[in-house]
Structure formats: C-alpha cells, structure tokens
C-alpha cells in the first residue's frame, strides 16, 4: 500500500507539474474522445431523446404501421440540404430500423441533379422526398411545424408527415377520394384552397373537381363532397344529382361567404332544406366581447368550439378565427325530427354578438332592429335516410377561414387557413364526414418564445456572455502566478 501511495504522490508532484506531460495527457484524452465518437458514428446509433414530448423518438403507433409494409417494397427517402446530424435524419434512421424496405440518402440538388430535376426540388429548400415506384410525396422543412401565433406555440408534425407519406407511397397505402364542386364560381382547389389541398393530400386524400353538368352523377367513390361558396344557383338537374348522393348516404362539407348569393337560390336551398338549415347570407356576425375578437376587429371573431366528436380535442385546447361570418338558421326541433335530422352545434358566437345587415353602419354597437344574441356559425346535421344509411352535412357560415386569403401576422403574411386551429378544424371536418380517421395523427407541442430585450437587459446579457469568460481567464492567470511563486 505504501508503494502505491508513493506512486500517486509521484504523479501529483512530478507528472502533473510537468508541462510536457500535461500536454501529452490532454492529447491522449482528445484522441480517445475523437476515437469514441468515430466508433459511435460507425454504429449508426440514434440520439437519446430527453425531451418531455419525445419529439425525436418514433412512437409505437408509427412503428406498428410501418412494420406492416411488405419487404419487397422499395421506399427511398431523399433529404436535400439537411445536415447529417439533424433531428430529421436521426428520425428517418429510426424508420429504417423498423423496416428494411426503407432507405435514406442525405444529399443536395447538385449531387443528385437527376432526382432534383425530375421532381422539381428547389436548391437550398430543405426538401424531403419520399419515392416508391411511380408514387411520391414531397414537402419542405416549413411543413413540419404548425405555429399558433396567438399562444406562440409550435406543434411538431414531422413524424405524422413522414409516417403518412411513407404509407401513401407504399403498397399498403390507400388514398381517399374527395370531390370539390365546380361550375358556380365556387372557391377552387387550385385558386383559393391550395393550402388546404396540400395538407389534405398529405393526409392521403385525393382531391378532384366535379362538374355535375358533364357527369351523370356524383361518383360512387366520393367519400365526401366539398361545396365552397357557390355564387350561382344549381340547375334542377344538378340539385337532383346531389339529392341522389345524399339519399345514398353521401356526406357534404358546405362553406359559404356572406353576400355571395345576392338573390334566392331555390335549387341550392332545396338541398339544404333536406337538413332543415338555411345559411343567412344577408349580413355578418359582429362581436361585442373583446376577448372574442382579434386586432380589435369585431367582425374577426373567435367562436366557441362546442363539444362534439368532430371537434375532438379542439374543444378544450383549440382556437378558430372566422373572417366575416354570417349565421345559420334552423327549423324547429319538431321539424328536424320529422326530417330525421340530428343537429349538433360546432361553432357559436357569444351571447352579446349581434347580426348586421347594413354594412354602411360603422358603429360597433347594435343599432335598432339588429338582433342581439348567440348565433350558430358552424353545425353538423346527421340525416337518417333509413335504418342502415345516414347522411352527414357539416356546414359553416364562413369560408375565408379555410382559404389562402392573406393575413398579416407578426410582420409576415400567412394564409387564413393557417391561423390558429383553422386547418385542424377543416381537416377534422373532412375526416369526420369521410369516415376516415387519420392513419396516424401525431402532433407534439413545443413551446417557442419570441424575445426582444430592452437596452438594459441587453447590457446584462452581453456582460454575462463576454464578461464572465474574461473573469475566468484572469482568475486562472492569477492562480497560476500564485502557484509559481510557491514553488
């Protein structure tokens, strides 16, 4: 024991005090560190995820569905411009461990010009391209998050995007056809609803236009029909085709802007009459409750999201913004029962809201003759056709909230459908009436903070960043000098 003690004393008194040997020791530690990192990198291990929401860990739900992909499928994932150590690369590695049919290539548009040219991948766009045979899905880094600009909270949907896209291009993936009515100056999927179209396609829906004047009926594969602000009445022939669709259990998402129909449209109303509802487009809902409006604009209202199967978690956690909404009127309960219709309110105003028809009035309080009270601006109507068949109508007395209409927020412009939970509500509505739950729906919240320091706070921060390291260096020099003098 005495010899061992002497050895340690020798190390302390001679070796560590010798500058050359100290440098050698540091060099050995650095070489060992580098060697360990190279070894770990060669093992292709995934990073340890210490986040509360497990943002960078593949969920069991994804693993289970990805494991079902046949081994003979060949799914190639190209990550353009992503660094090798990015969280997206690490997540894709986890998919590869679950299925041998998935491969990954981290590359650039210049290194894989052939692929970039074929799929129109933009240089420096951080693009994810998933290909299998003739099928492919492509999106950028901006599509991996949904930001609520009101709560300053971002939602990470990377795993949902990746998993749904991998499924979509695989042999087990199926797309759900949705038709959007045309021919009456409606909002179009390639003009007003492009953002919504993109997100629905990422959820494995296939959107098609439908002109009932050139087709003999609503197609049999139509899982949902979207009617977005028609500005002309349907012909009787078109109305009858839609009624046939309803009587066969067809489901409809109907959205309409106020003042879009300047006169009575009897054929359109004949369809809505089947559900006992009228969209009163003669005015807009005005809020008096300042907590239920944005930017102090009483026509930009935040309705209450009523509890329903369609709304789901949005009821307690979500916020929707409507831009100039009209209102829904219904026949009485007895008449609804005769029609075999069950009504569920989805969106409602506050009790202090009022309905304004004369838009030349600029006051923000109700005038004489203006109706004050709670209004329904979104509803679901289930119509029993027979014991086996039910038709669903989800109707909103607003349409701008689901469109690309540009809104200025925090020095940038975003489409109206991307505000708050507007997109979630529309996608939920489509999924509900199409009776098609997401193959996977994983949204992981991640708090983000937008911070602007005051001048005084900035001085404190700068002092900490630069002053503290300088003090440590000075302290080290003083200690070194004191030790030298003791020798």
C-alpha positions as CSV (number, residue, x, y, z in Angstrom):
1,X,0.0,0.0,0.0
2,X,2.9,2.3,0.8
3,X,4.4,1.8,-2.7
4,X,1.0,2.6,-4.3
5,X,0.7,5.7,-2.2
6,X,4.2,6.8,-3.3
7,X,3.3,6.2,-6.9
8,X,0.3,8.6,-6.6
9,X,2.4,11.2,-4.8
10,X,5.0,10.9,-7.6
11,X,2.2,11.5,-10.2
12,X,1.0,14.6,-8.3
13,X,4.4,16.1,-7.7
14,X,6.2,15.4,-10.9
15,X,4.0,14.3,-13.8
16,X,1.1,16.8,-13.5
17,X,3.5,19.6,-12.8
18,X,5.5,18.9,-15.9
19,X,4.0,20.9,-18.8
20,X,5.1,18.5,-21.5
21,X,3.5,15.5,-19.8
22,X,0.3,17.5,-19.1
23,X,0.0,18.4,-22.8
24,X,0.6,14.7,-23.7
25,X,-2.2,13.8,-21.3
26,X,-4.6,16.3,-22.9
27,X,-3.6,14.9,-26.3
28,X,-4.4,11.4,-25.2
29,X,-7.8,12.5,-23.9
30,X,-8.6,14.3,-27.2
31,X,-7.6,11.3,-29.3
32,X,-9.7,9.0,-27.1
33,X,-12.7,11.4,-27.4
34,X,-12.4,11.5,-31.1
35,X,-12.0,7.8,-31.4
36,X,-15.1,7.1,-29.3
37,X,-17.2,9.5,-31.4
38,X,-16.0,7.8,-34.6
39,X,-16.9,4.4,-33.2
40,X,-20.3,5.6,-32.1
41,X,-20.9,7.2,-35.5
42,X,-19.9,3.9,-37.2
43,X,-22.5,2.1,-35.1
44,X,-25.2,4.4,-36.5
45,X,-26.8,4.9,-33.1
46,X,-29.8,7.2,-32.7
47,X,-29.5,10.1,-30.3
48,X,-31.0,9.9,-26.8
49,X,-34.2,11.9,-26.7
50,X,-34.5,13.7,-23.4
51,X,-37.4,16.0,-24.4
52,X,-40.7,15.7,-22.4
53,X,-42.8,15.2,-25.5
54,X,-40.3,12.7,-27.0
55,X,-40.1,15.0,-30.1
56,X,-37.3,13.0,-31.7
57,X,-38.4,9.4,-30.9
58,X,-40.5,7.3,-33.2
59,X,-43.8,6.4,-31.5
60,X,-45.1,2.8,-31.1
61,X,-48.0,3.8,-33.4
62,X,-45.7,4.6,-36.2
63,X,-43.6,1.5,-35.6
64,X,-46.6,-0.7,-35.8
65,X,-47.9,0.6,-39.1
66,X,-44.5,0.9,-40.8
67,X,-43.8,-2.7,-39.8
68,X,-46.7,-3.8,-42.0
69,X,-45.0,-2.6,-45.2
70,X,-44.0,-5.6,-47.2
71,X,-40.3,-6.3,-47.5
72,X,-40.5,-6.2,-51.3
73,X,-41.5,-2.5,-51.3
74,X,-38.6,-0.2,-52.1
75,X,-39.1,3.2,-50.5
76,X,-36.4,5.8,-51.0
77,X,-36.2,8.9,-48.8
78,X,-34.1,11.8,-50.0
79,X,-33.2,14.5,-47.6
80,X,-32.0,17.5,-49.6
81,X,-29.7,20.0,-47.9
82,X,-30.2,18.5,-44.4
83,X,-27.0,18.2,-42.3
84,X,-26.1,14.6,-41.3
85,X,-26.6,15.4,-37.6
86,X,-30.1,16.9,-37.9
87,X,-33.0,15.5,-35.9
88,X,-34.9,14.7,-39.2
89,X,-32.0,12.5,-40.4
90,X,-32.0,10.8,-37.0
91,X,-35.7,10.2,-37.1
92,X,-35.5,8.6,-40.6
93,X,-32.8,6.3,-39.3
94,X,-35.4,5.0,-36.8
95,X,-37.8,4.2,-39.6
96,X,-35.0,2.3,-41.4
97,X,-34.5,0.1,-38.2
98,X,-38.2,-0.8,-38.3
99,X,-38.5,-1.6,-42.0
100,X,-35.8,-3.0,-44.3
101,X,-37.8,-1.6,-47.3
102,X,-36.9,2.0,-46.3
103,X,-33.6,3.5,-47.4
104,X,-32.3,7.1,-47.0
105,X,-29.9,9.4,-48.8
106,X,-28.8,12.7,-47.4
107,X,-27.8,14.8,-50.4
108,X,-28.0,18.1,-52.3
109,X,-29.6,19.2,-55.5
110,X,-26.2,19.4,-57.2
111,X,-25.1,15.9,-56.0
112,X,-28.4,14.3,-57.2
113,X,-29.3,16.6,-60.0
114,X,-31.2,13.8,-61.7
115,X,-33.6,13.4,-58.8
116,X,-33.9,17.1,-58.2
117,X,-34.7,17.8,-61.8
118,X,-37.3,15.0,-62.1
119,X,-39.2,16.1,-59.0
120,X,-38.5,19.9,-59.3
121,X,-36.7,20.1,-56.0
122,X,-35.5,23.7,-55.3
123,X,-31.9,24.3,-54.3
124,X,-31.5,25.0,-50.6
125,X,-35.1,24.3,-49.7
126,X,-34.5,21.6,-47.1
127,X,-36.8,19.2,-49.0
128,X,-37.9,15.7,-48.0
129,X,-38.7,13.5,-51.0
130,X,-40.2,10.0,-50.5
131,X,-40.4,7.8,-53.6
132,X,-41.6,4.3,-54.3
133,X,-42.2,3.4,-57.9
134,X,-44.4,5.9,-59.6
135,X,-45.7,7.3,-56.3
136,X,-44.0,10.1,-54.3
137,X,-44.6,12.6,-51.6
138,X,-42.6,15.9,-51.2
139,X,-42.5,18.6,-48.6
140,X,-40.1,21.1,-47.0
141,X,-38.9,21.8,-43.5
142,X,-41.6,24.5,-43.2
143,X,-44.3,21.8,-43.5
144,X,-43.0,20.1,-40.4
145,X,-44.5,22.6,-37.9
146,X,-47.8,24.3,-37.3
147,X,-47.5,27.6,-35.3
148,X,-50.2,29.1,-33.2
149,X,-49.4,32.8,-33.4
150,X,-51.7,33.6,-30.6
151,X,-50.1,31.3,-28.0
152,X,-46.6,31.3,-29.5
153,X,-46.7,27.6,-29.5
154,X,-45.4,25.4,-32.4
155,X,-46.6,21.9,-33.0
156,X,-44.1,19.4,-34.4
157,X,-45.8,17.2,-37.0
158,X,-42.6,15.7,-38.5
159,X,-43.5,12.2,-37.6
160,X,-47.1,12.5,-38.8
161,X,-45.8,13.8,-42.2
162,X,-43.2,11.2,-42.6
163,X,-45.3,8.2,-41.5
164,X,-48.4,9.2,-43.6
165,X,-46.2,9.9,-46.6
166,X,-44.4,6.6,-46.3
167,X,-47.7,4.8,-46.0
168,X,-49.1,6.7,-49.0
169,X,-46.3,5.6,-51.4
170,X,-46.2,2.0,-50.1
171,X,-48.3,-0.9,-51.4
172,X,-50.5,-0.7,-48.2
173,X,-51.3,2.9,-48.7
174,X,-54.7,4.0,-50.0
175,X,-55.9,7.4,-50.9
176,X,-59.4,8.6,-50.1
177,X,-61.2,10.5,-53.0
178,X,-62.8,13.8,-52.2
179,X,-64.7,15.9,-54.8
180,X,-64.9,19.6,-54.9
181,X,-68.0,21.0,-56.7
182,X,-67.3,23.4,-59.6
183,X,-69.4,25.3,-62.2
184,X,-70.9,28.0,-60.0
185,X,-67.9,30.3,-59.4
186,X,-67.0,28.4,-56.2
187,X,-63.7,28.7,-54.4
188,X,-61.4,26.4,-56.4
189,X,-58.9,23.9,-55.1
190,X,-56.1,25.4,-57.3
191,X,-57.0,29.1,-56.7
192,X,-58.4,29.7,-53.2
193,X,-57.9,26.4,-51.4
194,X,-54.3,25.4,-52.4
195,X,-53.0,25.3,-48.8
196,X,-55.9,23.2,-47.7
197,X,-55.4,20.9,-50.7
198,X,-51.8,20.4,-49.9
199,X,-52.5,19.4,-46.3
200,X,-55.4,17.1,-47.3
201,X,-53.1,15.4,-49.8
202,X,-50.5,14.9,-47.1
203,X,-53.3,13.2,-45.1
204,X,-53.7,10.8,-48.1
205,X,-56.8,12.4,-49.6
206,X,-57.1,12.8,-53.3
207,X,-59.0,16.0,-54.3
208,X,-60.9,16.0,-57.6
209,X,-63.0,18.6,-59.2
210,X,-66.6,17.7,-60.0
211,X,-68.8,19.4,-62.6
212,X,-72.3,17.8,-62.4
213,X,-73.2,19.2,-65.8
214,X,-70.8,16.9,-67.5
215,X,-71.1,13.8,-65.3
216,X,-74.2,11.8,-64.9
217,X,-74.0,11.6,-61.1
218,X,-71.8,12.1,-58.1
219,X,-69.1,9.4,-58.5
220,X,-69.6,6.2,-56.4
221,X,-66.1,6.6,-54.9
222,X,-66.9,10.0,-53.5
223,X,-66.2,9.8,-49.7
224,X,-67.1,13.5,-49.2
225,X,-68.3,16.4,-51.4
226,X,-67.0,19.9,-50.7
227,X,-69.1,22.8,-51.7
228,X,-67.2,26.1,-51.2
229,X,-69.2,29.3,-51.7
230,X,-71.3,28.8,-54.8
231,X,-72.3,32.1,-56.3
232,X,-74.8,30.8,-58.8
233,X,-77.8,28.6,-58.2
234,X,-77.5,24.9,-59.2
235,X,-79.7,23.7,-62.1
236,X,-82.5,21.4,-61.1
237,X,-80.6,18.6,-62.7
238,X,-77.5,19.2,-60.6
239,X,-79.6,19.6,-57.4
240,X,-81.3,16.2,-58.1
241,X,-77.9,14.5,-58.6
242,X,-76.7,15.9,-55.2
243,X,-80.0,14.7,-53.6
244,X,-79.5,11.2,-55.0
245,X,-76.0,11.3,-53.5
246,X,-77.5,12.3,-50.1
247,X,-80.1,9.6,-50.3
248,X,-77.4,7.1,-50.9
249,X,-75.6,8.2,-47.7
250,X,-73.4,10.8,-49.2
251,X,-71.7,13.4,-46.9
252,X,-71.1,17.1,-47.6
253,X,-68.8,19.8,-46.2
254,X,-70.5,23.1,-47.1
255,X,-68.9,26.5,-46.6
256,X,-70.3,29.8,-47.7
257,X,-69.4,33.5,-47.5
258,X,-71.9,36.2,-46.6
259,X,-73.4,38.2,-49.5
260,X,-72.1,35.6,-52.0
261,X,-75.7,34.8,-53.1
262,X,-77.4,38.1,-53.9
263,X,-80.8,36.6,-54.5
264,X,-82.8,33.5,-53.6
265,X,-81.3,30.3,-55.0
266,X,-84.2,27.8,-54.8
267,X,-82.3,24.8,-56.0
268,X,-79.5,25.3,-53.5
269,X,-82.0,25.8,-50.8
270,X,-83.9,22.7,-51.7
271,X,-80.8,20.7,-50.8
272,X,-80.3,22.5,-47.5
273,X,-84.0,22.0,-46.8
274,X,-83.3,18.3,-46.5
275,X,-81.3,19.0,-43.4
276,X,-83.6,21.9,-42.1
277,X,-80.9,24.6,-42.4
278,X,-80.7,28.0,-44.1
279,X,-77.4,29.9,-44.4
280,X,-78.4,33.5,-43.8
281,X,-76.0,35.4,-46.0
282,X,-77.8,38.8,-45.7
283,X,-75.3,40.0,-43.0
284,X,-72.4,39.2,-40.7
285,X,-72.0,38.4,-37.0
286,X,-70.5,41.2,-35.0
287,X,-68.9,40.6,-31.6
288,X,-69.0,43.0,-28.7
289,X,-66.9,40.8,-26.4
290,X,-63.3,42.0,-26.9
291,X,-62.0,38.6,-25.8
292,X,-63.8,37.0,-28.7
293,X,-62.3,39.1,-31.5
294,X,-58.7,39.8,-32.8
295,X,-57.0,43.0,-33.7
296,X,-59.9,44.9,-32.1
297,X,-61.9,44.0,-35.2
298,X,-65.5,42.9,-34.1
299,X,-66.0,41.1,-37.5
300,X,-62.9,38.9,-36.9
301,X,-64.5,36.6,-34.4
302,X,-63.2,33.8,-32.2
303,X,-66.3,31.5,-31.8
304,X,-66.7,29.0,-29.1
305,X,-65.9,25.4,-30.3
306,X,-68.7,23.3,-28.9
307,X,-68.1,19.8,-27.6
308,X,-68.5,17.2,-30.3
309,X,-66.9,14.1,-31.8
310,X,-65.8,16.2,-34.8
311,X,-64.1,18.9,-32.8
312,X,-62.3,16.4,-30.5
313,X,-59.5,18.0,-28.5
314,X,-60.1,21.4,-30.2
315,X,-63.0,21.9,-27.8
316,X,-60.7,22.4,-24.8
317,X,-57.4,23.4,-26.5
318,X,-58.2,25.0,-29.8
319,X,-59.0,28.4,-31.2
320,X,-60.6,29.2,-34.6
321,X,-60.8,32.6,-36.3
322,X,-63.7,33.4,-38.6
323,X,-63.5,36.3,-41.0
324,X,-66.9,38.0,-41.6
325,X,-69.1,35.1,-40.8
326,X,-72.8,35.1,-41.5
327,X,-75.2,32.8,-39.4
328,X,-77.1,29.6,-39.7
329,X,-80.9,29.3,-39.1
330,X,-82.7,26.1,-38.5
331,X,-86.2,24.8,-38.5
332,X,-87.7,24.0,-35.1
333,X,-86.9,20.8,-33.3
334,X,-90.2,19.1,-34.2
335,X,-89.5,19.7,-37.9
336,X,-85.9,18.5,-37.6
337,X,-87.3,15.3,-36.0
338,X,-89.7,14.9,-39.0
339,X,-86.7,15.2,-41.4
340,X,-84.8,12.6,-39.4
341,X,-82.1,15.2,-38.6
342,X,-80.0,15.4,-35.5
343,X,-78.3,18.8,-35.1
344,X,-75.0,19.4,-33.3
345,X,-73.7,23.0,-32.9
346,X,-70.0,23.2,-33.7
347,X,-69.2,26.9,-33.6
348,X,-71.2,29.7,-31.8
349,X,-70.8,33.4,-31.0
350,X,-71.0,34.9,-27.6
351,X,-74.4,36.0,-26.2
352,X,-73.5,39.6,-26.8
353,X,-72.9,39.3,-30.5
354,X,-75.3,40.8,-33.0
355,X,-76.2,40.4,-36.7
356,X,-75.6,43.4,-39.0
357,X,-77.1,43.5,-42.5
358,X,-76.4,47.2,-43.3
359,X,-72.7,47.4,-43.8
360,X,-72.8,51.1,-44.2
361,X,-73.3,51.4,-40.4
362,X,-69.8,51.9,-38.8
363,X,-70.8,51.7,-35.2
364,X,-69.6,48.7,-33.2
365,X,-72.7,48.5,-31.0
366,X,-76.1,47.2,-32.2
367,X,-78.5,49.6,-33.8
368,X,-82.3,49.5,-33.5
369,X,-83.6,46.4,-35.2
370,X,-80.3,44.4,-35.1
371,X,-80.7,41.1,-33.5
372,X,-78.5,40.5,-30.4
373,X,-77.8,37.0,-29.1
374,X,-75.9,33.8,-29.5
375,X,-75.6,32.7,-33.1
376,X,-74.6,29.3,-34.6
377,X,-72.0,29.8,-37.3
378,X,-71.0,26.1,-37.7
379,X,-73.0,23.0,-37.3
380,X,-73.2,19.2,-38.1
381,X,-76.5,17.8,-39.3
382,X,-76.9,14.0,-39.4
383,X,-79.9,12.9,-41.5
384,X,-81.2,9.4,-41.1
385,X,-82.1,8.0,-44.6
386,X,-83.1,4.5,-43.4
387,X,-82.0,2.1,-40.7
388,X,-78.7,1.4,-42.4
389,X,-78.0,4.8,-44.0
390,X,-77.2,8.2,-42.7
391,X,-76.0,11.4,-44.5
392,X,-73.8,14.0,-42.8
393,X,-73.7,17.7,-43.6
394,X,-71.1,19.9,-41.9
395,X,-71.9,23.5,-42.7
396,X,-70.0,26.7,-41.8
397,X,-71.4,30.2,-42.4
398,X,-67.9,31.3,-43.4
399,X,-65.4,30.2,-46.0
400,X,-62.5,32.6,-45.9
401,X,-61.2,30.9,-42.7
402,X,-60.4,27.8,-44.9
403,X,-58.8,29.7,-47.8
404,X,-55.4,31.1,-48.9
405,X,-56.7,34.6,-48.1
406,X,-53.5,36.5,-46.9
407,X,-53.4,37.7,-43.3
408,X,-50.6,39.9,-41.9
409,X,-49.3,38.5,-38.6
410,X,-46.1,39.5,-36.8
411,X,-44.5,41.2,-39.8
412,X,-45.3,38.3,-42.1
413,X,-48.2,37.1,-44.3
414,X,-49.9,33.8,-43.7
415,X,-52.9,32.2,-45.3
416,X,-56.1,32.4,-43.3
417,X,-56.4,28.6,-43.1
418,X,-53.0,28.5,-41.2
419,X,-54.2,30.8,-38.4
420,X,-54.9,29.3,-35.0
421,X,-56.5,25.9,-35.4
422,X,-58.4,26.7,-38.6
423,X,-56.6,24.0,-40.6
424,X,-57.2,21.4,-37.9
425,X,-61.0,22.2,-37.9
426,X,-61.3,21.8,-41.6
427,X,-59.2,18.6,-41.8
428,X,-61.3,17.2,-38.8
429,X,-64.4,18.1,-40.7
430,X,-63.3,16.3,-43.8
431,X,-62.0,13.3,-41.9
432,X,-65.3,13.0,-40.0
433,X,-67.7,13.1,-42.9
434,X,-65.4,10.9,-45.0
435,X,-65.5,8.5,-42.1
436,X,-61.7,8.2,-42.5
437,X,-59.6,8.6,-39.4
438,X,-56.0,9.6,-39.9
439,X,-53.9,6.6,-40.5
440,X,-51.7,8.3,-37.9
441,X,-52.1,11.7,-36.2
442,X,-49.1,12.7,-34.0
443,X,-48.7,16.3,-33.0
444,X,-46.0,17.1,-30.5
445,X,-46.2,20.6,-28.9
446,X,-43.0,22.6,-28.4
447,X,-43.0,25.9,-26.7
448,X,-41.2,28.7,-28.5
449,X,-40.5,32.2,-27.2
450,X,-40.2,35.4,-29.2
451,X,-37.9,37.6,-27.0
452,X,-36.9,41.2,-27.5
453,X,-34.5,42.5,-24.9
454,X,-34.6,46.1,-23.5
455,X,-31.4,48.1,-23.7
456,X,-30.7,47.4,-20.0
457,X,-31.4,43.7,-20.4
458,X,-29.2,43.6,-23.4
459,X,-26.3,45.1,-21.4
460,X,-26.7,42.5,-18.7
461,X,-26.8,39.7,-21.3
462,X,-23.7,41.0,-23.1
463,X,-21.9,41.3,-19.8
464,X,-22.6,37.7,-18.9
465,X,-21.6,36.4,-22.4
466,X,-18.4,38.3,-22.6
467,X,-17.5,39.4,-19.1
468,X,-17.7,36.1,-17.3
469,X,-15.3,34.3,-19.6
470,X,-12.8,37.1,-19.3
471,X,-13.0,37.0,-15.5
472,X,-12.4,33.2,-15.5
473,X,-9.3,33.7,-17.7
474,X,-8.0,36.4,-15.4
475,X,-8.7,34.3,-12.3
476,X,-6.8,31.4,-14.0
477,X,-3.8,33.5,-14.6
478,X,-3.7,34.8,-11.0
479,X,-3.9,31.3,-9.6
480,X,-1.2,30.1,-12.0
481,X,1.1,33.0,-10.9
482,X,0.5,32.3,-7.2
483,X,1.3,28.7,-7.6
484,X,4.6,29.5,-9.4
485,X,5.7,31.7,-6.5
486,X,5.1,28.9,-4.1
487,X,7.5,26.6,-5.9
